[in-house]
């Protein structure tokens, strides 16, 4: 980690923490001093991650969360604040990928992608923000942060991932609407739009013929590493970002402007 910030005393909830970028986000916030609440459906994986964070000197809590279930969202956030304390930072990261032609998308596939990537992200942010707003009304000096994880696919059309891009485009507009409505309460809402980042979730694809062909089409013929997002995440989570609200930031090596 090349960026040093101190998050001691801060509580950060990271959804989708059981794999991929969510795991990296949780680790980097914990290393910076935050107590991290790890949320996902895969509780056993979260427990393993908690052990890794604690072995590294950090503090972490585990909550079960299914973002497609409204009751699970409310219960998980209540549990998180009971276990760790009031949430200062939300990294709204849960999501699923989808790869098919629009003509082949079934109603079930469409609903699953939208329920996870857009509806789930909205209601997680809503439930966290309700609590943040209630606290802000009692203390106008409080600062809170919500970081929605969108995608470069929200900013440009990428073939064969149409409904994924549509779901993430909704997250982009959602971020702007939340920033307008909640900014008055000291809640800064911003979005990161990652490009192609190598994780364990796509390692096999990137190593194969189709993945290698994709890499040759990227602006600098490379896939990003999860740590390339560390500095941006920490900035948006910190009080140094107090004048950044409603920003949609592409971290894609230039892909969105290619």
N, C-alpha and C positions, 0 to 999 in steps of 0.2 A: 504494500500500500504506500503510494507516494504522497498522499494527502493526510495531514495530521489534524484532526479536530477532536475536541473533547465533548463527549455526550454523557458524561457522568450525571446521574440523577434523572436521565431521560428514559422513558418507556417507549419502545418501538414495537409495533405489531407488523409482522411480515406474513402476508398470506402466500400460499403456494410455496412454502418454505422447504418442502420435502425434497426438492430437486432443482436442477438448473440454476437460473439466475436468482431465484428465491433463496436458495441455500447460500449463494455468494453474498447477497444483500444482508442476510441475517448475520453471517460471520463478520462482515466488515463493520456493521453497526456495533456488534458486540465488542470487537477489537477496539473500537473508538470509545467504548465505555458505557454504551447504552445497555439497559436490561432489555432483552429481546424476547418477545412472545412469538413462538413458532406456531403457525397455523396451517393446517392441511387436513385432508382426509386420511393420509398415510401416517398414522400416529406412531407406529413402530419406527419408521424412518426419522420422524421428528425426535424421538427419544435418542436415537443414535447421534443426530446432529447436536442435540443438547449436550450430550456427553463430550462431543468434540469441542464445543464452545467452552464448556466448563474446564476441560483439560487445558485449554488455551488461556485460562484465567478470566473468562467472561461469565456472564449470568444469563440464563435462558429459562423460559417456561414453555410448556407444551399445551396446546389446546386443539381439540378436534374441530374441524370446520369443513362443512360442505357448502360452498357458495351457491349451489343451486337450490338449497333448502333455506327458506327465510327463517324458520325456527332455529335452525342450526347457526345461522349468522348471529341472531340475537343472543342465543345461549353462549356462543363462543366468545363474543365480545364482553358479555357480562362476566364470564369466567376469567377472561384475560385481566380485566380490571380488578377483580377480586384477588387474583393470584399475584399480580405485579404492581398494580396501581393504575392511576389515570393514564390513558394513552396520549402521548405527546406527538408521536410520529406514526403515520400509517403508510406502509409500502404495500399498495394495492396491486398485487402481482399475480394472483391466481389466473390461470388461463389454459386453454386447450388449443391445439393446432388442428387444422383441417386442410386436406389437399385433394381437391377434385374439381372437375369442371362444373360450372354453375348448372348446366343442364342435367347433371347427374345427382344434384343435392336432393336428399329426401327431406320430408318435413321433420323427421326425427333428428337427422343430422343438423339441420338448420336450428332447431330448438335447442339442441345440446350446446352448440357453439355459442349461440346468443345468450342462453341462460347462464353459461359460465363466464364468458368474456365481457358481456355488457351488463346484463341484469344483475349477476352476482357482484360484479365490481361496484355497481351503483348502490346496492343495498348494504354492502359492507361499508362503503364510504358514508352513506347516510347514517347508519347506526353509530359509527364512530363520531361523526360530526355533531350529531345531536348531543352527545355527551360533552364534546369540546365546547359547543355553543353554551351549554348550561354552565360550564365552569367559567367561560369568558365573561358571562353576564355578572359574575361575582368578582371577577378580577380582570380588569381591562388590559393589564400588562401581559397577560399570558399569550404565548405564541405557540401555535400548533402547525403541523405540516402534514399534508396528504400528497403522496407521490403515486400517481397512477402509471402503471406500466402499459404503454400502448405498443406500437410497432411501426417500423418503416412502411409496412403494408397499409397503414392508415393514411399515409401521405402520398402514395403512388400505387398504381395498379400493378400487381404482380400476378402473372398467369397461374391459374390452377389453385390459388388460395383466396378466391373471391369472397366467400362468406367470412373467412377469418379476417380479411382486410376490412370488410364491412363492419364486423363487430368491434374492431380496434378503432375504426373511424368514429364510431359512436362514442368510444371512450375519450377520444380527443375532444369532441364537442361537449361531452359530459364534464370534462375537466374545466373547460372555459365557463360553463354555466355555474359550476360549483364555486369557482374562483370569484365570480361576480356576486353570488348570493352569500357566501360565507366569509369573504375577505374582511368584511366589517367587524368580524368577531376575532380577528387575528389568526385566522386559518388560511394559510397559503396553500393553494392547490395547483400543482403543476404535473406535467406528464413527460415521461421519457419515452422516446420512440427508438428502441434499439434496432440496429440492422442485424445482419447474420452474425450471431455469436456462437462459438463452439462450446457445447456443454455435453454431458453424458447422454442427454436426450437425443441429440442429432449426430453423435460421433460416428455411428455406423453409416448413416446417409452421406455425411461429408467425406468419408473414406472411400465410398463407392464411386462408380463411374458417373452417375447423375450428379453427385455432390461435387466431384472434381470439375465437371462441366460448369456447374453453377459458379464455382470460385473464379473461373476464368472470365466470367461476365461481371464480376464485382469491380468497383472503381479502381481498387489497387490490388486486385487479384489476391485478396486475403480475407479470411474470416477473423472476426474479433475474438478476443479473450474476455471472459467475464470480468476480470479485473480492470478492463478498459473503462468500465462504467463506475468504478469506485469513487473517483473524484466528483463526478456529477451527482451521484446519489448522495454523498456526504454533504455537498454544498446545498442541495435542495432540502435536505433534512435538518440543516443547521439554522441558527438564528442569523447567520450571515446572508441568508437568502430573503431577508425581510422585505426587499423591494422587488422580489420576483414572484409574481402571482398570475396564474392563467397562462404560463408559458408552455409551449409545446416544443420540446427540444429533441431534435434528431441526433442520435449517437450512432451513426450508420456509415461512417467513413466516406460520406459524400454520396451515398446511393440515392437519397431522395432528390438530389439536384442533378443527377446524372442525365 
